[in-house]
Amino acid sequence: MDLINEALAFEKAKLSRMSTSDRVVASREAKRLVLALNEIYKRTKDANIMDIMKRLTVKKKKIEVRLKGRPDPAF
């Protein structure tokens, strides 16, 4: 359950005004948390864990969009 608390704390953390290296670290941390929660979910099938994983994935995608930049629609 410590992992769930860690994931919830990461979810509530502010990600504004981060440097690029901080964004990379945050993206990797989100990935680590999602994969660890997935191992727990495989055993328990708890819907709450799935909801946490979904929210972390959304936050991770937002971080990665900021890192990679939005694709140019002209191409």
C-alpha positions, 0 to 999 in steps of 0.5 A, a space after each residue: 500500500 506504500 506504493 499506492 500512497 507514493 502514486 497518489 503523492 506523485 499525482 498531486 505534485 505540481 509539474 509547472 515550471 520544471 526543467 527539461 531534466 526534471 520532466 524526464 525524471 518525472 516521466 520515468 517515475 510515472 512509468 515506474 509507478 504504473 508498471 509497479 501498480 500493474 503488477 499488483 493489479 494483475 494479482 488483485 484486479 482492484 478497480 481503484 488501482 486501475 483508476 490510479 494507473 489511468 490518471 498517472 498515464 494521463 499525467 505522464 502523457 502530458 509531461 511527454 507532450 511537453 518534452 517532445 513538443 506538439 507535432 506540426 499539423 502542416 506536415 
